Amino acid sequence: MLHRYAFKNFESFAQHTEVSLRLNDKAAARGWEVNSRGGQRLSTVLGVMGANGAGKTRVLKPLSFAAWFLTHSFRADPADPIPIAPHFAHESQPTEIEVEAEDDQGELWRYELHATPQRVVHEALYRKQARFNYVFTRELDPSGDGYKVKQQGFGMPAAEAAKVRANASLVSTARQYGVELAQHVADFNLASNIDALGRTSFDKAQLSGAAQVFATEQCLYLQMSTLLRDWDLGLSDVELQRFERTDPVDGSKSEQWVPFGVHVKPDGELHKLHFLNESSGTQTAFVLLSRLLPLLSTGGVAVIDELDADLHPHMIEPVLSLFASPATNPHRAQLIFNAHSPHTLTILQKAQVLFVEKRDCMSEAYRGDSIKGLRSDDNLFAKYMAGALGAIPQF
């Protein structure tokens, strides 16, 4: 489970910023809370609120990037830059990212990365026992040529560890050598709709990809179709049809699944409608569930930009409720999201909301329970709309 992540000099965030899901004993959570195997009280949901351009997407990106870098950076072309961007006022300084997460055995790990778009400057992995002890540290040689790597039970051959590419993670590379600890650490289940450029644009390929998810997992398909019916989207069912696609260039064949919404006419006859002809809200809900339901069935973290895009504000609570109940969230999955709808503030408690503002071209973020004088029984929605909590547009 994710405890926290922090970053500095990342896009619009120049200063150190922390995003934490830890809850103290006094924090109310209305059901969106669990005790981790290690005994830490954690929130399963964190919502991000702020004005357009404040940095709501950018506050989510460091975690998505770190998960990608740990797992997949070995696959990048050696000439590719690392897909991060420092704040434009500090372009000569590295971006810093830190993630603390707990594994299924209750052990707490901390991963650190300092990097420029050109190279890793510092990378380290720590495991907490009585205190945090390093598993490996990787430091750029002061000459700028090569790295000094120290290991303590990591298991990567020393000669190979020293040759890891400047644009790749030691963890991602060690996975290629079958290093067991690297496999364990990189087994970080994260689902997101964010890439290096921000939120991925919706297109029909996402509908096909979502259909593929549900076509291969019957239990997820049944859960999805039940939820879409219950959410009053005018559907009586969702049907998935398999088509064989032939590549026009090389003639190769591939399987493609296409979703159809099933509707009941007044006379009781069924009518099937291609999902491209369904409403934007119905399409969005279908794709969103293809990201959330697999995660809920295994555990992990979902990072969703604009959760409420194309959805009615009343849809937010049913989506969040999936992360509140052990029946739908047996593996304690977590959701970090941003939204524009202030309706979010009628659902979550102050410790489960992160507010984002931008001043002088620099973003900053603060959790609701850090606001001086804000009580647990205060009406977050009313105070936010009145401007008392900040993070609103200034016209």
C-alpha positions as CSV (number, residue, x, y, z in Angstrom):
1,M,0.0,0.0,0.0
2,L,1.1,3.5,-0.7
3,H,2.0,5.6,2.3
4,R,3.3,8.8,0.7
5,Y,5.2,10.3,-2.2
6,A,7.1,13.5,-2.4
7,F,8.8,15.5,-5.1
8,K,10.7,18.7,-5.8
9,N,11.5,20.7,-9.0
10,F,8.9,18.8,-11.0
11,E,7.2,20.8,-13.7
12,S,5.2,23.6,-12.0
13,F,6.2,22.5,-8.5
14,A,9.5,24.1,-7.6
15,Q,9.5,23.4,-3.8
16,H,9.3,20.2,-1.9
17,T,5.8,18.8,-2.0
18,E,4.4,15.8,-0.2
19,V,1.3,13.7,-1.0
20,S,0.4,11.5,2.0
21,L,-2.3,8.9,2.5
22,R,-1.3,8.4,6.2
23,L,-4.0,9.2,8.7
24,N,-3.5,10.0,12.4
25,D,-5.7,8.5,15.1
26,K,-8.0,11.6,15.2
27,A,-8.6,11.9,11.5
28,A,-12.1,11.0,10.3
29,A,-12.4,9.1,7.1
30,R,-16.1,8.0,6.6
31,G,-15.1,4.5,5.7
32,W,-12.3,5.2,3.3
33,E,-9.6,3.9,5.6
34,V,-7.8,0.7,6.4
35,N,-5.0,-0.5,8.7
36,S,-2.1,-1.8,6.6
37,R,-0.4,-5.0,7.5
38,G,2.4,-2.9,9.0
39,G,-0.1,-1.3,11.3
40,Q,-0.3,2.2,9.7
41,R,-3.7,3.8,9.3
42,L,-4.1,4.8,5.7
43,S,-6.8,6.4,3.5
44,T,-7.9,4.4,0.5
45,V,-9.0,7.6,-1.3
46,L,-7.4,11.0,-1.8
47,G,-9.0,13.7,-3.9
48,V,-7.2,16.7,-5.4
49,M,-9.0,20.1,-5.8
50,G,-7.8,23.3,-7.5
51,A,-8.4,25.8,-10.2
52,N,-7.6,25.2,-13.9
53,G,-3.8,25.5,-14.4
54,A,-3.0,25.2,-10.7
55,G,-1.2,21.9,-11.0
56,K,-3.8,19.2,-10.3
57,T,-2.5,16.9,-13.0
58,R,1.1,17.7,-12.2
59,V,0.7,16.7,-8.6
60,L,-0.3,13.2,-9.8
61,K,2.3,12.7,-12.4
62,P,5.4,12.0,-10.2
63,L,3.8,8.8,-8.9
64,S,2.9,7.6,-12.4
65,F,6.3,8.5,-13.6
66,A,8.1,6.7,-10.7
67,A,6.1,3.5,-11.3
68,W,7.0,3.6,-15.0
69,F,10.7,4.4,-14.4
70,L,11.0,1.5,-11.8
71,T,9.4,-1.0,-14.1
72,H,9.9,-0.1,-17.8
73,S,12.7,2.4,-18.2
74,F,15.1,-0.4,-19.3
75,R,13.0,-0.6,-22.5
76,A,13.6,3.0,-23.5
77,D,16.0,3.7,-26.3
78,P,19.5,4.6,-25.0
79,A,19.2,8.0,-26.8
80,D,15.8,8.9,-25.3
81,P,15.7,11.6,-22.7
82,I,14.1,10.8,-19.3
83,P,10.5,12.1,-19.6
84,I,10.6,14.6,-16.8
85,A,10.8,18.4,-16.8
86,P,12.1,20.6,-14.0
87,H,10.5,23.9,-13.2
88,F,11.6,26.5,-15.7
89,A,13.1,28.6,-13.0
90,H,15.4,25.7,-11.9
91,E,16.2,24.0,-15.2
92,S,19.8,23.3,-14.2
93,Q,18.8,21.4,-11.1
94,P,17.6,17.8,-11.0
95,T,14.1,16.7,-10.3
96,E,13.7,14.8,-7.0
97,I,11.1,12.1,-6.3
98,E,10.6,9.9,-3.3
99,V,8.0,7.1,-2.8
100,E,7.2,5.1,0.4
101,A,5.1,2.0,0.0
102,E,4.4,-1.1,2.0
103,D,4.4,-4.6,0.4
104,D,2.0,-7.5,1.1
105,Q,4.2,-8.7,4.0
106,G,4.0,-5.3,5.8
107,E,7.5,-4.2,5.0
108,L,8.0,-0.5,4.2
109,W,10.2,0.5,1.3
110,R,11.5,3.9,0.2
111,Y,12.6,4.7,-3.3
112,E,14.5,7.8,-4.2
113,L,15.4,9.3,-7.6
114,H,17.2,12.5,-8.5
115,A,17.4,13.0,-12.3
116,T,17.6,15.4,-15.1
117,P,16.1,14.7,-18.5
118,Q,19.7,13.6,-19.6
119,R,20.6,11.2,-16.7
120,V,20.0,9.8,-13.3
121,V,22.0,11.7,-10.7
122,H,21.0,9.6,-7.6
123,E,19.0,6.5,-7.2
124,A,18.5,4.5,-4.0
125,L,16.3,1.9,-2.4
126,Y,15.8,1.5,1.3
127,R,14.0,-1.1,3.4
128,K,12.7,-0.3,6.9
129,Q,13.4,-2.7,9.7
130,A,14.2,-0.9,13.0
131,R,15.1,2.0,10.7
132,F,15.6,2.6,7.0
133,N,18.6,0.7,5.7
134,Y,19.9,1.0,2.1
135,V,19.4,-1.9,-0.2
136,F,21.4,0.0,-2.9
137,T,22.6,3.5,-3.7
138,R,23.6,4.7,-7.1
139,E,25.5,8.0,-7.4
140,L,26.7,9.7,-10.5
141,D,30.5,10.0,-10.4
142,P,31.5,13.7,-9.8
143,S,33.3,13.5,-13.2
144,G,30.0,12.8,-14.8
145,D,31.3,9.6,-16.3
146,G,29.7,6.4,-14.8
147,Y,28.2,5.6,-11.4
148,K,29.3,4.4,-8.0
149,V,26.9,1.7,-6.8
150,K,26.7,0.2,-3.3
151,Q,24.6,-2.8,-2.6
152,Q,23.4,-4.5,0.6
153,G,21.6,-7.6,-0.3
154,F,20.2,-6.4,-3.6
155,G,21.8,-9.1,-5.7
156,M,22.8,-7.3,-9.0
157,P,26.2,-8.4,-10.4
158,A,28.5,-5.5,-9.5
159,A,30.0,-5.2,-12.9
160,E,26.6,-5.0,-14.6
161,A,25.2,-2.5,-11.9
162,A,28.0,-0.1,-12.8
163,K,27.0,-0.2,-16.5
164,V,23.3,0.6,-16.1
165,R,22.3,3.3,-18.7
166,A,22.0,6.9,-17.6
167,N,18.4,7.0,-18.6
168,A,17.3,3.7,-16.9
169,S,16.6,2.6,-13.4
170,L,18.8,0.1,-11.7
171,V,15.7,-1.7,-10.5
172,S,14.2,-1.9,-14.1
173,T,17.6,-3.2,-15.4
174,A,18.1,-5.7,-12.6
175,R,14.7,-7.3,-13.5
176,Q,16.3,-8.3,-16.8
177,Y,18.9,-10.2,-14.9
178,G,16.2,-12.0,-12.8
179,V,17.2,-10.2,-9.6
180,E,14.5,-11.4,-7.2
181,L,14.4,-8.2,-5.1
182,A,14.1,-6.1,-8.2
183,Q,11.1,-8.2,-9.3
184,H,9.5,-7.7,-5.9
185,V,10.0,-3.9,-5.8
186,A,8.9,-3.4,-9.4
187,D,5.7,-5.4,-8.8
188,F,4.0,-2.1,-8.0
189,N,0.5,-2.3,-9.4
190,L,-0.5,1.1,-10.7
191,A,-3.3,2.0,-13.1
192,S,-3.4,5.5,-14.5
193,N,-4.7,7.6,-17.4
194,I,-1.7,9.8,-17.2
195,D,1.4,9.7,-19.4
196,A,4.4,12.1,-19.9
197,L,2.1,14.7,-21.6
198,G,-0.7,14.5,-19.1
199,R,-4.1,12.9,-19.3
200,T,-4.4,10.5,-22.2
201,S,-6.9,11.6,-24.8
202,F,-10.0,9.5,-25.1
203,D,-10.4,7.6,-28.4
204,K,-12.2,4.5,-29.7
205,A,-9.0,2.5,-29.1
206,Q,-9.7,2.9,-25.4
207,L,-13.1,1.3,-25.8
208,S,-11.6,-1.7,-27.6
209,G,-8.9,-2.0,-24.9
210,A,-11.5,-1.8,-22.1
211,A,-13.6,-4.5,-23.9
212,Q,-10.5,-6.7,-24.1
213,V,-10.1,-6.5,-20.3
214,F,-13.6,-7.5,-19.7
215,A,-13.6,-10.2,-22.4
216,T,-10.7,-12.0,-20.7
217,E,-12.1,-11.8,-17.1
218,Q,-15.6,-13.0,-16.7
219,C,-16.0,-11.9,-13.1
220,L,-14.9,-8.4,-14.0
221,Y,-17.3,-8.4,-16.9
222,L,-20.2,-9.3,-14.7
223,Q,-19.2,-6.7,-12.1
224,M,-18.9,-4.0,-14.8
225,S,-22.3,-4.7,-16.5
226,T,-24.0,-4.8,-13.1
227,L,-22.5,-1.4,-12.1
228,L,-23.4,0.2,-15.4
229,R,-27.0,-1.0,-15.0
230,D,-27.2,0.2,-11.4
231,W,-25.8,3.6,-12.3
232,D,-28.9,4.4,-14.4
233,L,-27.1,4.9,-17.7
234,G,-30.1,3.4,-19.7
235,L,-28.4,0.1,-20.3
236,S,-29.8,-3.3,-19.6
237,D,-26.6,-5.1,-20.4
238,V,-23.2,-4.7,-22.2
239,E,-22.4,-7.2,-24.9
240,L,-18.8,-7.8,-26.2
241,Q,-18.4,-9.0,-29.7
242,R,-15.2,-10.5,-31.1
243,F,-13.9,-9.5,-34.5
244,E,-10.9,-10.6,-36.5
245,R,-8.9,-7.7,-37.8
246,T,-6.5,-8.0,-40.8
247,D,-3.6,-5.7,-41.1
248,P,-3.7,-3.9,-44.5
249,V,0.1,-3.8,-44.7
250,D,1.3,-7.3,-43.8
251,G,-1.9,-9.2,-43.8
252,S,-1.5,-10.4,-40.2
253,K,-4.6,-11.1,-38.2
254,S,-5.4,-10.0,-34.7
255,E,-8.3,-10.2,-32.3
256,Q,-10.4,-7.2,-31.5
257,W,-13.3,-6.9,-29.0
258,V,-16.0,-4.3,-29.6
259,P,-18.6,-3.3,-26.9
260,F,-22.3,-2.8,-27.6
261,G,-24.8,-1.4,-25.2
262,V,-28.0,-3.4,-24.9
263,H,-31.2,-1.4,-24.5
264,V,-34.8,-2.6,-24.0
265,K,-37.5,-1.0,-26.3
266,P,-40.9,-0.2,-24.8
267,D,-42.3,-3.4,-26.5
268,G,-39.6,-5.5,-24.7
269,E,-37.5,-6.1,-27.8
270,L,-33.7,-5.7,-27.3
271,H,-31.7,-3.1,-29.3
272,K,-27.9,-3.2,-29.5
273,L,-26.0,0.1,-29.9
274,H,-22.3,0.3,-30.7
275,F,-20.6,2.0,-27.8
276,L,-19.3,4.8,-30.0
277,N,-23.0,5.8,-30.3
278,E,-23.5,5.8,-26.5
279,S,-23.2,9.0,-24.5
280,S,-19.8,10.3,-23.5
281,G,-20.6,9.6,-19.9
282,T,-21.4,6.0,-20.6
283,Q,-18.2,5.5,-22.6
284,T,-16.2,7.2,-19.9
285,A,-17.7,5.0,-17.2
286,F,-16.9,1.9,-19.2
287,V,-13.3,2.8,-19.7
288,L,-12.9,4.0,-16.1
289,L,-14.2,0.6,-14.8
290,S,-11.7,-1.2,-17.0
291,R,-8.9,0.6,-15.0
292,L,-10.4,0.4,-11.6
293,L,-12.0,-3.1,-11.4
294,P,-8.8,-5.1,-12.2
295,L,-7.0,-3.1,-9.6
296,L,-9.7,-3.6,-7.0
297,S,-9.5,-7.4,-7.6
298,T,-5.7,-7.5,-6.9
299,G,-4.7,-4.4,-4.9
300,G,-2.6,-1.5,-6.0
301,V,-3.0,2.3,-6.6
302,A,-5.1,4.0,-9.3
303,V,-4.1,7.5,-10.3
304,I,-6.9,9.1,-12.3
305,D,-6.8,12.6,-13.8
306,E,-10.2,14.3,-14.0
307,L,-12.3,11.5,-12.5
308,D,-15.4,13.5,-13.1
309,A,-14.8,14.1,-16.8
310,D,-18.0,13.5,-18.7
311,L,-19.7,12.2,-15.5
312,H,-22.5,13.7,-13.5
313,P,-21.3,15.0,-10.1
314,H,-23.6,12.4,-8.4
315,M,-21.5,9.7,-10.1
316,I,-18.4,10.5,-8.0
317,E,-19.7,8.9,-4.8
318,P,-20.7,5.5,-6.4
319,V,-17.2,5.3,-8.0
320,L,-15.5,6.2,-4.7
321,S,-17.7,3.8,-2.8
322,L,-15.9,0.9,-4.6
323,F,-12.8,1.7,-2.5
324,A,-14.7,2.0,0.8
325,S,-16.1,-1.5,1.3
326,P,-14.1,-4.7,1.9
327,A,-16.7,-6.4,-0.3
328,T,-15.6,-4.4,-3.4
329,N,-12.0,-3.7,-2.2
330,P,-10.8,-6.8,-0.5
331,H,-7.1,-6.1,-1.2
332,R,-7.1,-2.5,0.1
333,A,-6.6,-0.8,-3.3
334,Q,-6.2,3.0,-3.2
335,L,-7.4,5.8,-5.5
336,I,-5.7,9.2,-6.0
337,F,-7.7,11.5,-8.3
338,N,-8.4,15.0,-9.2
339,A,-11.7,16.5,-10.1
340,H,-13.3,19.9,-10.8
341,S,-16.6,19.2,-9.1
342,P,-16.8,20.6,-5.6
343,H,-19.3,17.8,-4.9
344,T,-16.2,15.8,-4.0
345,L,-16.0,17.9,-0.8
346,T,-19.4,16.6,0.4
347,I,-18.1,13.0,0.4
348,L,-14.5,13.1,1.7
349,Q,-13.1,14.4,5.0
350,K,-10.4,17.1,5.2
351,A,-7.6,14.6,5.6
352,Q,-8.6,13.0,2.3
353,V,-8.5,16.2,0.2
354,L,-5.4,17.8,-1.2
355,F,-5.7,21.4,-2.4
356,V,-3.5,22.8,-5.1
357,E,-2.8,26.5,-5.8
358,K,-0.4,28.4,-8.1
359,R,1.3,31.6,-7.1
360,D,3.9,33.4,-9.2
361,C,4.1,30.5,-11.6
362,M,4.8,28.0,-8.8
363,S,2.3,25.4,-7.7
364,E,1.9,24.3,-4.1
365,A,-0.2,21.6,-2.4
366,Y,-1.6,21.2,1.1
367,R,-3.9,18.7,2.7
368,G,-7.1,19.8,4.3
369,D,-6.2,18.8,7.8
370,S,-3.1,21.1,7.6
371,I,-5.4,24.2,7.3
372,K,-5.3,26.1,10.6
373,G,-8.7,26.4,12.3
374,L,-10.5,23.9,9.9
375,R,-12.5,21.5,12.1
376,S,-13.6,18.0,11.2
377,D,-17.3,19.0,11.4
378,D,-16.9,22.0,9.2
379,N,-18.7,22.0,5.9
380,L,-15.9,21.7,3.4
381,F,-18.1,22.3,0.4
382,A,-19.5,25.6,1.8
383,K,-16.1,26.8,3.0
384,Y,-14.4,25.9,-0.4
385,M,-17.2,27.7,-2.4
386,A,-16.8,30.8,-0.2
387,G,-13.0,30.8,-0.9
388,A,-12.0,30.1,2.7
389,L,-9.8,27.1,1.8
390,G,-8.1,28.6,-1.3
391,A,-7.5,26.5,-4.5
392,I,-10.3,28.3,-6.4
393,P,-10.1,30.5,-9.6
394,Q,-9.5,34.2,-9.0
395,F,-11.4,36.3,-11.6
